[in-house]
Amino acid sequence: TTTIKTASGDLSLSPAAGDINIPVDIGLTFGNDGEKIEGDGTNLSIASSGNLTLTAGNVNITPSGDMNLTAGNFKIGALVMQRLTSPAQVFQ
């Protein structure tokens, strides 16, 4: 285990083997706390004060339980799904 307390400039972490471990409830921030990745040992949170962009050849999301999505409007290509304000709108 190597502990780095201060560094200037870029920091490269390149272990010969193994993982880079960040303790529980300690986040990895980008610029400020508005962009952060943090885990509590069970759940992983990715927060952005602006947009969150995922760019990949394929994106696979496989939840083991329910999947909840909260958004104003949800867009997939040209398809736009608007946020429902009541369950009755599902049947309109």
RABEL-V445529 format. One line per field, one symbol per residue. ss: DSSP state (H for helix, E for strand, L for the rest). phi: phi as a letter, one per 40 degrees, with the letter a starting at -180 (. if undefined). burial: # if it has 24 or more other C-alpha atoms within 12 Angstrom, else .. A space follows every 10 residues. Layout:
# RABEL-V445529
ss->???
phi->???
burial->???
This chain:
# RABEL-V445529
ss->LLLLLLLLLL LLLLLLLLLL LLLLLLLEEL LLLLEEEEEL LLLEEEEELL LLLLLLLLLL LLLLLLLLLL LLEEEELLEE EELLLLHHHH HL
phi->.bbbcaabgc bbbbccagbb bbddgbcbbb gaccbababb gbbbbbbbcb cbbbbacbbb bbccbcbbbb acbbbbfccb bccccadccd cc
burial->.......... .......... .......... .......#.. .......... .......... .......... .......... .......... ..
